[in-house]
Amino acid sequence: MSQEKFIDTEHSFKTYQVFKSGAGVPEKDEIAEEVPIAFVYNGISHAVMLASPSDLEDFALGFSISEGIIKDKRDVYGIEVIHQSQGIELQIEIASENFQSLKDKRRNLLGRTGCGLCGAENLDQALRLPDVKIQQILPIAESAILNALQNLNSMQTLQKKTGATHACAWANAKGEIMMVREDVGRHNALDKLIGAIKSKGDMDKGFVITTSRASYEMVQKTIMLGASTLIAISAPTGLAIRSALKYGLCLIGFARAPHYVIYTYAERVLKK
C-alpha cells in the first residue's frame, strides 16, 4: 500500500466497503479519518497531534491560544496548511516575542487521540495552570442548558456520518447553538472551537458544551477561552473539578437532557 493511500489528508471521512453481521453482502460505511498534524512555529516543529483534517486554521489558532503560545489572533501573522504524504503541516508565523517565549519553555509533545499530556518532560510541565482569569461570569438558565443539549446532536454532521467523533459547541445565553467543531479527539474539537470563536472576534456571551468527559485539560482550555461554564455529556475527573473551583468555572457533567449534575458554582444555574 502506498504512503499516499495510507494517509488521507484531504478528507474528514471516507466510504469503505464493509461486511456487517447477518447481511451476507458487502455494504458501504462512512469512516472518520485521523491524520498526523504537525504544528510548526516560525519554521520550528513543536507538536504533532492525531486529528481530523478539517477546520485546520481554527485548530492552529485555538491550539496556540489554549497552550499559551499566543494570547490572541493578533499574535499570528499567518497560517499555511501544507498537505504532505505523511500528514499535514500547519506552518504558523507568530510574533517574535511569542516565539522567544515558546523556545524558552518548549515542550516536546507527541499527541495522541484523547491524550492531553503526552510528551511533558517533567511534573512541572504536566499541569499547565492557566495564567488568566475568567472576566465575565454568565449565569445560565436551566432552560438554556436543556435547549442546547437537545439541539446539539442534530448539528454534529461528522458524527452522524461516522459515529466516531467528538463535538464541542458554543451556545448563547438562550441555549442556541452558535458554532460547532468536530474531531476524533475531544481536545482537538475544543481547540478548533476556540480558534473559530477567536477568529470571529465578537461572540455572544455563552457557554461551552462537549460530548466527551470533562478532563483537566478540557477545563484548562475552557478557562483559556474565557468562558465561565463548561457542560460535559459524561463525567468530570476530580482534578477537573478542583481546577474549575479554583479558577471560577461552573462545571456541569452527565448532561443528557433533562438531567445534569452541577459540580461547581451551582448558584449560577438559574431555575427558570
N, C-alpha and C positions, 0 to 999 in steps of 0.2 A: 504494500500500500504506500503510495507516495505521500510525502510530507504535506503537500498542498491539500490533499483529500483528508488527511488525518486531522488537521486543524482547519476549521471553517471560521474564518474571521469576518465573514460578510453577513452572516445570518444569526438571528437570535434563536431560531428553531429551524429544524429541517424535518422533512417527511421521510420515514423509513418503512420498509416492509417488515411486518411482524406476524407472528403466529400466536393467536390467542387460544387459550384452552377451550376445548369444546367446539371451536369453529371449524377446524379441519382445512381451512383455506386461508391463504395469506390476506392480510388486511393492511391498510396504511395507518400509521400513527405519527403524530407530530411530537418531536423530541426537542427539549431545550438544549441549546449549545452552551458550553463553557469554554472560555479561551484564556490563555495566559495574557495578561495585560500589564505591560511594564510602564511605570511612572518614571520619566526621565526629566530631571530638572536642570535647566541650563547645560544640557549635554551630559549630565552625570546620572546614572541609573540609581534609583533609590529603593523601589519596591516592585514586586511582581505579585499580582493578585489573579486568582481564577474568577472570572466573572462573565456575565452575559455581554455580548458585543453590541450593546445598544446604549444610546444616550451617553456617549463617551465623553463629550465635552462637559456635561453635567458631572460625570464621575470624576473627571480631572479636577474640576473646581471644588466639588464637595469634599473629596478626599483631602485636598490640600488645606481646606479650612478646618475639617474635623481633626486632622492630625496636627494642627497648629503650625503648619508650614507657612501659611499666609493668614492675614486677618480678614481680608475681603477681596472681591474681584479686582479692585484697583491695583492689587499687588501682582496680578497676572498680566503680562504683556502680550501673550499669545499662546494658543494651544493648537498643536498639529497632530492629527491622528494618522499614524503610518501603519498600514497593513503589511505584515511580513508572513512568510510561510510558517514560521514558528509561533506567531501570535501577533499582538498589536502593541505598538509603542505609542504612548502619549507623551509627545515632546512638549514640555511646559516651560515657558520662559517666564521667570519671576524676577522681581526686583532684587538688585544686588544685596541689599540689606537682609532680605528674607533668605536668600541663597547662602549668605555667610552664616546666618544663624542655623540653617539646616546642616551645613557642614560641621558646625561646632557640636551639634547634638545628634549627629547622623546615626540612624539605626539601620541595620541590615535586616529587612523583612523578606520572608518568603511566604507570601499569603496563600492560604488555602481556604476553600469554601467553608464558611462558618467558623473560621478560626481568627480571633481578633488579636492575639498577642504573639503570633508566630514570629520568631526572629528577634525578640527582645533579648539583649545580651546580658542583662542583669535585672535584679528585682526593682531597682530604682526606675528602670525603663518600663517595667511591666505595667504599672499603674500610672498612666499619664493624667494626673489630676488637672482638670480644666483651669485655665488661668482667666476665666471670665465669670461674670455674674449675670444671672437672668434679670434683665432690666424691667420687663413688663410682665406682671402676673395677671393671667386671664382666668377669672372664674368661669366655669363651664356648666351649663345647664345639663341635667341628665338627658333631656330630650335631644340635645345636640350630640351627645355620645351615642345614643341609640340610633339616631338618624345616620350618623357616619358609618356605624358598624353595619347597618342594614344595606347601605349603598356601595360599600367598598367592593364586595365580591363582583358585582356587575362591571366594575371598571378595571379588573385585572385581566387584561387582554392576553398576555403571555401565559398566565396561569391557566386560563380557560382552555388554551390550545394544548398545553403540555402537562399541566399538573405538577410541575417541578420547580416553581419559582416562588420567591417571597415578594411581597409588596410593601412599600412604605408610602403613606399618603399624608397630605396636608389638608386639614379640614378647617373651615372658618368657624366663627363663633356660633353659627346656626347648625353646624354639623354637616354642611355641604362640602363634598369632596372637591377641592380646587385643583389638586395635582396628584398624580400617582407615578411612581417609578418602580420598576420590577427588575429582579435579578435572581440568579441561582443562589446568591449569598445575601443574607439579611443585612449585613454590614454594608455591602455594596449598594443595595437598594436604598439604604438610608443616605449614604454618601451622594448617590445620584439625586435624591430628593433635595438634599441640602444645596447641591450645586444648582439645581433648577430654580430653587427659591432665591438664592443669592444672585443668580443671573438676572432674574426678573427685577430684583431690587426693591420692589414695593409690594409686599403681600399683605392681605388682610390678616388681622390677628386670628390666631387659631391654635391648633394642636396637631401632634404627630400620632399616627396610628401605624403599627407594624403588625404583619401577620405572623411574626415569629415570637419566641420568648423574649423577655427583656433581660438581656445580659448587661454586665457592667459597661461594655463598650457601646451598646445601644443607648444607654443613659448618658454616657460621656459625649457621644456625638450629638444627641439632642440638646444637651446643655451648650455645646459649642455653637449650635444653630441659634440659641437664644430662646427656644420655645420653653414654655412653663409647664407643659403637660405631655407625657408620653403614655399612650394606650397600647397595650400588647395583647394579642389574641391568646397567648399562652402565659406561662408563669414567669415571674421575675426570679433572679437569684438574690441571695442575701446581700452580696456586695452591691448589687444594683440598687436594692432598697436603701442601704446605708448611704450610698453615694447620692441618690436622689434626695434623701432627707438633708444631707449636708449642704447641697447646692440649691435647694429650693425648688426641686422638680416634683410636681404631682405625678405619681406613678400608679397606673392602673393596669391590672393584669386579668387573665382569664376572661377577657372581654368578648363575650359572644351573646349578642342581644337575645333576651332582655337582661342578661346577668353580667356582672363585672365585680371585681374586687379592688377596693382602693387601699393602697399600701402606705401612701404618704400624702399629707395635706388634704385630708378628706373634706375639710371645711370649704374647699374651693369648688366642690361639686355641688351645684345648686339643685335641690329637688323641686323642680317646676313642672 
